[in-house]
Amino acid sequence: MAIATATATIGSLSPTRSSPSARRSPSHRCRYSRLTVRSSSLALPILTHLKKKCDTSLPVLRHVAEAMAIDMRSGLAADGVSDLKMILTYVNTLPTGNEEGLFYALDLGGTNFRVLRVQLGGKEGRVKDTEFDQVSIPQELMFGTSEELFDFIASGLEKFAQKESGRFHLPQGRKREIGFTFSFPVKQISIDSGILMKWTKGFAVSGAAGRDVVACLNEAMERRGLDMRVSALVNDTVGTLAGARYWDDDVMVAVILGTGTNACYVERIDAIPKLQGQTHSYRNMIVNTEWGAFSNGLPLTEFDKEMDAASINPGEQIFEKTISGMYLGEIVRRVLLKMAQEAALFGDFVPDKLSMPFVLRTPAICAMQQDNSSDLEAVGTILSEVVGVTCSSLSARKTVVEACDTIAKRGGRLAGAGIVGILQKMEQDSKGLIFGKRTVVAMDGGLYENYPQYRRYLQDAVQELLGSEISENVIIEHSKDGSGIGAALLAAANSKYAHQFLGVEAH
């Protein structure tokens, strides 16, 4: 997930209520010129064309699902031949509920890192207690050396460990173990090691690229005399799957839909040709699809193409740019700008702010879609406060909501088609073991959690593609903030003490 692997939320995506002062804003007291009143009819051809180009009818969704499955197979066959990297995580042991003891998690993937501890009590006690803390990373360390960054992280981990209260207990003879969520591009080489390919998300730390990030953390902990070890290196999507699987053995897929997006799933070892020649004692492994890079057969508009061309990674992460929270608001902004410039959507006034990239965020378009008032008062307020539209007619506000809905609908339905593509690939390889029983897809991320229309469109697409009978067995389940505790649970499942509580292989 290129944009936001560690923070898979999109800020506060919950709809906001306008204040009394905002409700008295000039946007609702302006006198509409004849041009302004006619604005929505002039914009209608643009809206109609947008809806046509964003078509997610059943044939389109079927093509996307099939193409996703084909690209998955190509990525599993060899590296570098598919849009989908299909990264092998070497996570083959998932939590079962038998895990006991004290385990830590460290989550690094943005300008903050989070530390967490959890006391596990086995089948009877389950999660007995948790504590967490969040530490902001100073700007200078994002451009410093690897040693400086990991020393700072180890220092934060040490301070957190020192505050361990009497509610937490480490069984005698055990060392504290950590699940390390590291959400930057890594070539994983085992469950507890991975080579950093490059820094992203504003980091430019020297001396770490090409090195094992677990070794970097272990060395920093040793320098501080911190007696802990990393027993699992994972990304946030894998952590979400593990966190959900702890409570529900039927979880087979995890999807994050927040600022960015990604998906992972439980794959059979004999369905991974690029593992041929290697000897494995286990049957399954979690595969990280990195599905944001998928691009085959997507219904794209001129606005998508313009946004992509202006991005820092043109031609890359097309699926992510179509379905994730980072981009939905920006696509709508580009639509509204064209309507304002070419069809006088807001009269003869085109506010300067409407030309600013990413000024309209996805939480704002979500909030506009929650406005059920007769005059779309909240829509007018958001247009005024966010993009500087000081005068909008009711018909123009209705057009704005339709544009928001068109982009959200396409995103949600395409995400649903991606999920079905993963499930269909698994079903074909397992010869009926997926759709013939209860199968759970764990969902996390602020976009899915807080955008009800998007969520409904996703669920509708899954049901349409699978049909009513099969879709009854496929459960789309929200797993809020599962990735943090999931990393600690993977540390437990892959603990060197696992034989003491009988952790079992992924199935």
N, C-alpha and C positions, 0 to 999 in steps of 0.2 A: 504494500500500500504506500504509494509514493508520497502522498501529502501528509497524512496524519496517522501513522501506524500506532503510535503510543497513545496519543490523545484522540480517541475515536469519538469525541463528542463535538458538537458544533456550537459550543457555548450554550447559552440559554435559548433553546429553540422553542420554549413554550410561548404561546400567544400572549401578547401584552395588552393590558387594558389602557385605554387613553384616559388621561387625567381630565378633570373639568376644564382646566385652563387650555389644554390641548384641544378640547372639543369646541372651544370658542376661537380656534385659529382662523386666519383670514381665508383659508381654503374653503370655508363653508359660508363666507359672507360676500364672496365676489359676485359681481354681476356677469352673467354669461353672455358673451357676444354670440351672434348667429353662427359664427365660425366655430366657436367652442361647442355649442349645442350639437352641431353637425359633425363634431370630431369623431365620434365613435363610428358613424357610418362611413366616413372617409378611411378610417383605420380597419374597417371590416375586411377588405381584400387581403391586407397583411395578416390579420388574425386567421382568416380562412386558409391562406397559404401555409401559415405556421402549423396549423392543425393537420393539414395534409402531409407535410414533411415530417411531422412527429408521429405519424401513424404507428400504432402498436396493436393492430388487429391481430387476430389469432394466427394467420399465416406468417406475419412478421415475427411474432413471438416464437413460433415453432422453429423458424429458421435460426433465430438467435440461440435458442436452447440447443439445437442440433450442432450449430457451429461451435458453441462453447464445449460440448462433449468431444468434438473432433479435435479442437485445439488442445484440450486436456490430454488426449491420447498422444498427440504429437509431442507435447512437452514432457510426457512420461517416457517417451521412447528415446529422446536425446536432448541435450542442452542446445539452445541456440536456434532451434528450428521452428519454434512456435511463439506467438505473442505471449502465451502463458509460460512462465518460468517453471512452474510445478516443482517448487523447491522441496527437497527432502528434508524433513525436520529431525529425523532420527528419534522422534517421540513415538515409541511403540508400547509404552506402559502408561496407561491412564489410571486416574484415581478410581477406587472401587468403593470407598467408604470405610475400608478396614484400617486406613492409615491412622497412626497414633503418634503423638509427640508434638514438639514445638518446631515450627518451620517459619522461615522468613521469605519475603519476596522483595525484590528491588526492581523498579520500573523506570527505565530511562528511555525517553523518546522525544523530548522536547525541551523547553526552557526550564522545566521543573523535573525533579525526580521524586518518586514516591517510595517509601519503605513501609512494609507491613509485616506483622507477625500474626500467626494463627496457632491456636492450641487445638489439636485434633484429638478426638476421644474414641475413634473406632466407630463401629456400626451403631453402638448405643449412644455415644456422646456426640458424634459428628463434629461440627465446628463449635467448640465450647466457648471460645473467646477470640476476639481479634482487636488489634490496635494498629493505627497507621499514622504516618506523618508525611508531610510534603515539604520539600526544600527547593528553593529557587536557586538556579545556577547563575552566578554572576556573569555578566556579558563578556568580561575579559577572558573567562575560562573557555568560552565557546570558540575563541581564537587562539588559545594558548597551546600548551603541549599536552600530550596524552597523559604523562605522569601527573601534571597539575590537575587535570580534570578528574582522573580516577582517584587521586589522593583526596580531593574534595568530596567525592562520592563516598569513599571509604570512611572519611571523617564523619559524614552525616549518618552513615550506617552505624558507626561506633557509638555516636551520641544516642541514637535510637535504641541500640542494644543495651546501653547502660541504664536506660529508663525502664527496663523490663521489670514489671511489677510481680508481686507474689501470685498473681492469677495465672502466670505462665510458668511452666515447669519443664525443664529439659531432662529426659530420662538419663539416669546415671550411665556414664561411659560413652555417651553420644556427643558428637560435635554439632554445632549449629549449622544447618544447611539452608541454602538460598536458592530460590527460583529467580533467575535473572531475565526479566523482560527487556530485550534490547531491540528497539524497533527502528533500526537503520539497516541498510542493505548488507547482509551477511551471507557468506557461503558456509553453511553449517557442515561440519565434518563429523560431529558426534552429538549425543544428547547434551554434553557439557562443554562443547567447544565450537567456535565459529570464527572465520576470518572476516574482518571488516573490509568490505569492498570499497565503500566511500561514505563520507559524511553527507548528510542532507539536512534540510530544515534549518538552515542558517548556521550550522556548525562548520568550522574549518580548523579542526584540531590537528596539530602536526604529530607525526610519530606513531599513529595508530593504524592507518590504512595498511592492509596486508598483514596485520597482526591478529592473534587470537584475543578477542575482547575479554574472554573469561580469564585468560592469563594476565591481562592488564589489570583486571579487578583483583585477582588473587594476589598479585605482587603488591598492589596498593594496600590490601588488607594485611599482608605480612609486614609491610613497612610500619604499620601502626600497631602491630602485635595483636591483631584481631583474629581470634581463633574461629573462623567460619570457612565454609567451602561452598562453591557453586555446584549444585547437583543437576541443574537443568537450565539450559539457555533456550528461550522461546521468544516468539513475537506475540503481540497482543491478541491476534485472532486465535492462535493455538491456545493461549491462556483462557480465552473465552470458552472454547470447546471443552477444555479440561475442567473449568469451573462448573459448567453446566452438566458435564458427564458425571461429576461427583454426586449429583442429586438425582440423575436420571440416566440409567444405562442405555436408553434408546437414542441418546444424542449421537449423531453421526456427522453432522455438518455444523460449522459456525460461520456466521457472516457478520462483519462490522459495517454499518452504514452510519457514518458520522461526517466529519469534515472530509475524510478520505474513505476508502472502502477496500475490503479484502474478504477472502473466503478461504477456509481450509476444510478438510474432510478426512475421514478415516479410509485409507486405501489398502487394498490387498497387496502384499509384497509381490505375488506372482503376476500382478498387473502393472508392474513398474519395470519395463524392459531395460532402462538405463542402469538398473541395479544388477543386471546379469553378470555372472562371474564372481559376485561377492556372496559369501556364505552368511546366512542369517538364521538365527534360531527362532525368530518370531514370525508371525503371519501377517501382521498389519503395521502400518505406519501412518501418522498424520502427514498429509501433503499440503503445503502452503501454495495455493494456486497463483497468488499475486494477480488476481483477476482484473484489477484496474487497468491492466495493459491490453485487455481484450478489445478487438475492434471490428470483428467480422460481421457484416450485414446490419450494422446499427443504423437506424433512421436519423440522419444528421441534417441540420439546417445550415443556412448561410451564417447564422449567429454562432453556431458551434465551431464552424470552420474559422471564422474570424477570431473568436476567443482562443482557439488552439494556436493559430498562427502568432498571436500576440503573447503566448505563454512562454515560460522559461524552458519548456520541454515540448516544442512543437512536434506533432506526429506521435507523441507518446501518451500513455495513460488515457486513451480515448473513452473507454468504458467508465473510468472514474470521472472524467470530465462531463459525462452525460448523466450519471446517476447520483453523484455524491454531493454532500452539503456545501463543499467549498465552492461549487460552480453553479448551482441551480439559480441563485439570486443574480449572478452575473449574466447568465443567459437571458433572464427576464429583463434585466436592465438594458441589454443590447436591443431586445425586441421593442421596449418602450421608447428608446431613443429614436429608432427608425420611425415608429408611429408618430412621435412628436415632431420629427424633422420633415417627414414626407406626407403626413396625413393630419397635421395640426391637432394631435390628440388632446393637447392641453391649450388649445387656442394658438395664438401667434407667438407664444412664449416657450422657448426651449431652455430650461434652467441649466446653468453651467454644471451643476453637480451631477446631472444625469449623464454627463460625458465622462465622469470619473470612474475608471475601472474598479469593480468590486465595492462600490459605495452602497449598492443594494445587496444586503446579505440574505441568506436563506431564512434566518429567523424572521426577517421582515416580510418575506413573501408568504411564509407560513401564517404569520399573524394576520395578514390581509385576508387569507382564505378562511379565517375563523370569524370574520365579521358577518354576522347574520342580521344586522340592522337594516331597516328599509332604505335608508339613504347612504349606506356603506360609510358611515361617519369615520370609523377607525381607518379605513382605507385612505380617505382624504387626509387624515392626520399624518399617517405614515408617509404618504407621498410628499406632504409639505415638509415634514421634519427630516426625512431621510434624503430625498432627492430634490427638494426645493421647488416642488410644484405648488405654487401659491393659489392656483385657481383650477379646480377640476369639476366638471359636470358629473351628474350621477351616471350618465351613459358612459363617460370616459372611465369612471371608477369601475363600472361593470366590465369594461373591456380589459382593464388592468387585471382584475380577478380572473378573468378567462385566460389571459396570458399566463398568469401564475399557475393555474390549474393545468394548462396544457403541458407545461414543462415538468411539473410535479408528476403528472400522470404518466408521461413518457418515462421519467426516471424510475418511478415505482414499478411500473410494469416490466421494464427491461431488467431491473434487479430481480424480479420474480422469475423472469425467463432464465436468468443466469443460474438461479437456485435450481430450477427444474433441469437445466442442462447438467449440473453436477449430479443430481439424483438419478437422471436417466443413464448417465455413464456408469454410475455405481450399480444400478439395476441390471444393465446389460452384462456386466462382468460377474455379478453374483447370481445371475440366472433366477431372479425372482425373490431374492432375500431382502430387498429394500421395500418395494411397494406391497409385498405380501404381509408385512407386519408394521407395527407402529414405528415410525422413524421421525426423530425430532431434529429440527434445524434451530440452533440457538442463535438469536439475534441480539446484537448490542450496538450502541451508538446513538447519539442524540438525534440524528435525523430520523431514524426508525422510531425512536421512543416518543418524540415530541411533535411529529408532523402527522396528524391522524389521516389526512387525505392520502399522503404518500404511502403510509402503512396499509391502508385499505386497498389502494391500487396494486401494491405488491401481492397482497394476499389473494386478490381477485385473479390476478394473472396466473398464480400458481394453481388455483382451483380450475380455471378455464383450460389450462394446458394439460392437467392431469385427469380431469374429469371428476365428477362428484364422488364416485366410488373409491378411486385410488386416493384422492385428496383427503378423504376421511382418515387415512392412515398416516398422512404427512402433517406433523404438528409444527407450526411456526411459533416459536416460544421466545418471549423476551427474557434475556439473561442480563439483568442490569449490573454493569460494572463487574462482570465476572472475570475479566482478564487478570486483575490484581491478585485475587485469592486463587485464581487458576494457576498462576505461576508458583505460588507456595504449595499448592496441591501437587503440581508436577514435581516439585522438589521432593515432596514426601513419597510420591509414587516411584521416583527414580533414586530414592535414598539408598545409601550403602547399607542401611539398616532395614531395608524393605522386607527382608526375609523374616523379620520379627513380627510383622503385621500382615504378611501374605498378600502383598500387592500382586495383581495379575495383569497379563498382557491385554492390550487393546483388542476389542473384538467387535 
